[in-house]
């Protein structure tokens, strides 16, 4: 993750506010703390009107306005911070975006000068190149992909490839581009950006060759390239800002991520890629309604619309709104063009909602949609749902299919073998499967527990106990392992330790398990189930 900081350009200034100016500020802080972004921004707007020289208020107003998308408040807050020499480095990016949009050459020059001496120095050459391109000058002269720090070289190389295409040097640009493309999200974005420029140059043949694959966005762009886009500084800056924002999104989102996305939207207000990134950042900051309204702005004719539908499920799920997340997932799975992943997502949410029969239906649909690409994991998920739905004969068939497809996959071996041992089916064979699973994944505590339990159920408590102790030490919050350990302790006469383990299990137990654990703690197990 990129190590950029957002500190002020100079030490904090003294900040005196009359007492009667504090009301709006206090309300804004409270709304901010409660996650009410729009209300907080309105409060900071009022507070800044009451204390127009306050650096503290301006700083908070700036950050909240970025999240709320209040451009007027952003600019007012930056003006106060600039006046006091306290503007954060990312304010220069917004200034450049505004200057490019307004075709204000002196302002562009001033913003670029600030960026050159800021933590964003590594993208200065690329930004300068796009501004120079807009002016009809040689944009490539100062863009040497072999110079500068490693991070700068990567950005320079990517933007040089795009600018070669933009200036008509298509063959050179494509050669440079192909040397940079991998399988990550940044490479996917680069392919789409280049394809749009190539289509704008009338080279749809090459553009289509860059859009191979089954990624939803790539598939959508492949059928909607049309005449592409015209290269411009707005295009270049927007894509560059979003490239950096996407990098930052790999970790915890920061105010910087949102500043970059807002800068991109200033030069390219219709960017749905920016909206997707913005929604993700807002959701991570628990600004759920802001994230949802951002996604709502992505229309059905956008190449990003299918991704936006999926993102809506993610946002609602992150917010803990499981009911709306489930409804959104159902709509997504039933929509035209829905694929196996959509059905899988629905099945997972059905599992969370304890609707196991419906989960099984969703996983069955996922298998059907997967076609020749169906995997052992599809059948493992189906088997798990059927098992939880108490449809064991069907579950066993699905789980056996998973093991047949992936006989060396420890997760599949573990689920089938443990489930069979619990039902006293093919115990010896299942124990051997668990031994194989454990050898393949010796550090997996769930598999260690399963293997230990297989020994316990077949009367070999001496082999079971050290494995259970090891598993419990590695996963102290796992109630099932703690209960198994308690059972093993009881079987060898270690009553105090058994009750201690059961009490530990009871702390994290689900409602259906509490009564059983309480009975064990009180009087011990009705009988210690070992050899079936």
N, C-alpha and C positions, 0 to 999 in steps of 0.2 A: 504494500500500500504506500502511496506517496506521502512523504512526510512534510506536509505544508502546514504552517501555523497561521493563525488569524489574529495575531497580536496587533495592537495599534502601531502606527509608524513612529510614535513618540511616547514618552511617559504620560500617564494619565494626568489630566488637568484637574485642578480644584473645581468643585462643582457645587455652587451654592444655589438653593432654590427656596423661594419663600414658602412658608408652611402651607398657604392656601393653594399652592401649585401641586401639592403632593397627592391630592385626591384622585385625579385622573391617572396619575402614574401608579398609585397603589392598586387601583382597580385593574389597570392593564397588567400589572405583575400577577395579580390573582387570576385573571383570565388566562394569562400565559401559562401559569402553573397548572391550571385545570385543562389545558389543551384546547381552549377556545380561541383559535388563531385569529379569526376575523374580528372577534370582540376585543382581543388583546391589541390588534393593530389599530383599531379605532380608538382605543384608550391611549395608546402611545402617540397617535396623531394629535389627540386633544392635549396630552401632556406636553408635547413639543410646541404646540401653540402657546401654552401657558409658560413654558420655560425654553424659549427659542435659542438660548445660548448654551443649554445644558448638554455637555458631552455624554454624560451617563444616559440621559433620556434618548439622545440621538443614536447612541450605539444600540440600545435595545429596540428602538423604533426601526432602525435599519434592518436588524435581523428578523424582527417579526414581520416587517413589510415584505421582506424577501419571501418568507413562507406564505404570506397571504396573497402575494402577487399585486401589492399596492404600489405601482410604479411612482405615483406622485409622492407618496410618503418616503419611498426609497430615495428619491432625488432630494427631497427636503432634508432628510437625515444626513445624507452624504455631504450636502452643502455645509451643514453645521460642522461636521467632522473635518471636512477639508479646511474650513476656515480656522480650525483649531489645530491643524496638523495631526489629526487623530484618525484619519480615514484608514480603514483596513485595506490590505493589498488588493483584495478582490473587487473593491470599488473601481479600480482602474479598468478592470475587464468590462464592467457595466458601462463605464464612460466611453470606452472604445466602441462597444456595441452601439451606443446611442449616436456617437459621432459618425460611424459608418452608415447607420440608418438615415441620418440627416445629411449625409455627404458633406460633413464639416471637416475640411482637410486640416486646419490648424488644431482642432480638438483631437483629431485622430493622431496627429504628431505628438501632442502633449500626452495623450493617454499611453501611446507606445513608449515614450520616454520614461514614464513612471513604471511601466511593466518591465522595462529593461533592467531596472535596479531593484526589482521586487522579487519575492520568492517564485514568481512566475516567469523569471528570466528564461527558463528552458523552453518556453513556447514563443518567446519574442520573435525569433527569426521567422517562424511559420506565420505568425500573425502579420508581421511586416510584409511578408511575401504576398499574402492575399490582398492587403491594402495596396501594395504596389501594382498588383495585377489589375485591380479596379481602375487604377490611374493610367493604364495602358502602357506601363513601363515593363522592363525586364524583371519579372517576378522571381526568376530562378537564380539570379546573380548572387544573392546573399544566403542561399539555402543549400549549404553543403552538408550532405548527410554524413560525411566523414569527420566533421568537426564538432567540437563541443562535448559536453558530458553525455554519458550513455543515454539518459532519458531524453535529452535534447536531440540526439542523433535519431532516435526512433521517431519522434514527432516530425523532424525535418524530412526523414525519408518518406514517411507516409504522405505528407503534404506536397513534397516534390513530385511524387508519382501522380497525385491528383492534378497538380498544376501543369505537368507535362501533357496530360490529357486535355486540360482546359485550354492550353495554348496551341492545340492542334498537333502536338507531337505524340500522337496516339500510340504508335508502336513502342516508342521508348517508354512511355508511361505505363503501358501494360506489362512490359518486361520488368520494370522496376516494381510494379505492383505485385506481380506473381511471386517475386522474391520475398515479399513481406507477409503474404497471406498464410495464416495457420488455421486452426480450428476453433479459436476462442471467439468471444463476443466482439472484441475489437476488430478482428479480421472479418467477421460477418458484416459489421457496420462499414468497414472499408470497402468491401465488395459491393455493397449496395450503393455507397456514395459514388464509387467509380462507375458503376453501371448506369447511374442516373446521368453522369457527365458524358459517358460514351453515347448514350441514347440522344443526348442533346447535340452531339457532334454527328448524329446520323449513323452511328456505328452500332446498331442494335444487335448485329451478329456477335460482336465481341461482348457486348453488354450481357446478352443471354448466356454466353459461356461462363460468365462470372457468377451467374445466378443458378448454378446447379445445386441440387440437394433438396432435402425435404423439410428444411426449416420453414415454419409457417410464414415468416416475413419474406424470406427468399421466394417461396412459391407465389406469394401474393404479388410481389414486385415483378416477377417473371411475366405475369399476365397483365400487368398494369403499367409497364414502362412508358408506353406512349412515345412522346417526343422528348422525354427526359427533362432535365433542368438546364437552365443557362448558368454557366459558371459566373460567380460574382464573389465579392468580398463577403457579402452576407452569407452565401453558401459556405464558404471556407471557414469563416469564424464560427458559425453555428456548429458545423461538424467538428471543429477542433475543440470547442468548449464542451460539447457532448462527449467527445472521446475522453477527455480528462474527467468529466463528471462520472462517466461509466466506470472508469478505473477506480475512482474514489468510492463508488457504490459497492465495490467488492468487500469493503469493511463496513464498520458502522458509519452511517451517513453523518455528515457534518454540515454546518451552515455553509461551508464552502461549496459542497455539492449543489445546494440549492442556488447559490449565487451564480455558479457556472451555468446552470440550466436556465435561470432567468435571463442571463446575458444572451444565451442562445435564442431564447424566445423573443428578445428585443430585435434581433436582426432577422429572425425567421419565425414570425408569430404562428404560422400554420404547422410547425414541426410536431408531428405526433410522436416521433421518437423522443423528443424533449418531454412531452407530456407523460409518456410512460416512465421515464426516469424520475420526473418530478413526483408522480404519484407514489412511486416506490419510496422516495426520500420522505415524503410527507407521512406515509403510512408508518415508516420506521420511527418517525417522531411522534407517533400517535395522533396525528392530525387526520383522522379517518375520513371525516366528511369532505375535507379539502382534497384528499386523495381520490375519493369517489367522484367528486364533481370534475376533477381533472380528467379522469378516465371517461366520464360521460361526454366530454368534448371531442373524443375520438369517434368519428362517425363510421357507419357500416361500409362506406366506400373506401375507407383507408386501408392500406396494406397492413397496418398495425392493429386493425380492429379485432382479429381473433386473439391476439396477444393481450389486448386491453380487456377482453372478456375474461381471460384466464387471470389477469392481474386483479380484476375485481374480486374474484374468489379469494385470492391471496390476501388482499387488503382486509376483507371482512373476517377471514379466518384469523389474521394477526390481531385484529381488534377484539377477538373473542365473541364475535357475533355469529355463532355457529348456525343459527337458523337462517339468516340471510345468506351466509356463505353456502349453505346447502342448496338453497333455492337458486343461487347464481350458478352453482356447479351443475344442477339439473338442467338449467336453461342452456348452459354451454354444451353439455353433452348431447342435448337434443337439437342443437343448432345445425344448419347446413354446413357440411364440411368438417363436422366434429370427428375427432380421431380416437385412437386407442388411449392416448394419454388423458383425454378428457373424461373418458369412461373410468379410467383408473382413479383419477382425482375424485370423481363422484363416489366411487366405491370406498375410498379412504375416508371421506367425510361421513359416509353412511356407517362405517365402522365406529368412528368417533361418536356418532349419534346412537350407537347400539342398535342400529337397524340392520341386523346381520343378513336377513333374507334379501333385503334390497341391495346390500353391498354385494352379495353373491350375484345378483342379476347384473349389476354394473360391471363386475369383474368378468362375467361371462361375455358381456357385450365387448369389453376391452379385448378379450381373446379373439372374438370374431373379427373385430376391426383390425387387429394386428396381422391377420392373415399369415403369410409365410414368415413374418418376422416375430411370431409369437415365441416367447422365451419361458424358461423354467419359472422365472419370477412371476409371470402371469398366473401360472397354475398354483404356485405357492400362495399367492394372495387369494385366489379363489378357494383353495383348500382351507385356508385360515378362516375365511368368512363362513364357509359351510360348517366348519367345526364349531365356531361360535354360535351358529344358528341351530346347533344340535342335530345336524344332518350328517352324522359321521360316515355312513356308507358312501355318500357322494363325496365327502371331504377326503376320505381315504383314497378314492380313485384319482382325485385331482392332485393330491400330494404324491402319490405313487408316480403319476405322470411327471411331476416336477423332478423327482429323483431320477427317473429314467432319462430325462433330458439332460440332467446335470448330476451325474453320479459322484462327482468330486466336489459338489457345492455343499459346504458345511451347514448352511442355513436350512436347505431343503432336507438334508439328512437328519438334522436335529428335530425339525418339526414333526416329520413323519414318525421317526423312531420314538420320540417322547410320547406322542399321542397314542401310539400303539401300546407302549408299555403301561400307560395309564389305564388302558382298557384290557390289559393282560393278553394282548395279541402278539404272536410271534416274538416273544420276549427275548429269546437268545439271539435271534437275527437282528432285532432292533438294538440290543445292547452292542452288538458288533458294529452296527451302523454308527452308533454314538461314539464308539472308540475311534472309528475312522474320522468322524467329524471333529473330534477333539484333537486328533493328530494333525488335521488340516488347519485348525484354528485353536491352538492351545491357549491363547489369551482371551478367548471369548467366554465370559463368566456364565452366560446362559447355557452354553454347551457344556461347560464344566459341571454346572448344576444338574443338567439333564443326565450326564454320564454318571454322576454320583448317585442320582436318584434311581437310575437303572440298577446300580449295584445294591442299593438299599432295598429295592423292591424284590431283588432275588436273594436277599439274605446276607449279602456280603457287606455288613456295616463297617467292618474294619477298613475296607477300601473306600467306602463312601464318605466316611467322616472327614478325613484330611482334605478331600476334594471340596466338600461343602464348606469347611472352615476357610479354605483358600478363596472360594467364590464369595463367601460372606464378607471377608476382609476387603476384597476388591470392589464389592458393590453393597455397602452397608445399608443403603436405602431400598434394597430390593426385598420386598416382603415375602415373595415366594421362596427365595433362597433362605431367608431367615426362618421361615416355617419349616422347610425341609431340614435345616440344621437342628432346629428344636426337636423334630421327630427323631433324628439320629441320636442326639444326646439322650433323649428319653429311653431309647432302645438299649443303650449301654448303661443305664442307671444313673446318668448325670442329670438329676431332676432340676437342680437349681439353674444350671446352664440352659436346660431345655426351656424352662419358663422364661428366662431372660430373653432367649431368642424369639419365643412366641410373642412376648410383649413388644419386642422390636418390630416384629411383623405386624402386630396390631396397630401400631402407630400409622402405618402407611396402607393399611388394609382397605379394600373397597367394602361397601356396605354388606354385600353378600358373604363376605369372608369373616366379618367381625364376630358373629355368633359362634362359628366353629373355633376360632382362636380363643375366644373367651372361655369356652368349655374346656379346651386343652389346658389353659392356664389354671383353671379351677381344679380339674380332676385328672388331667392328662388325657391322652387320646383314648377313645373308646377301645380301640385296638391298634396296635402299631402294624400298619400294612407293610409287610415285607414280601415274602415269597407269595405270589398270586396263586 
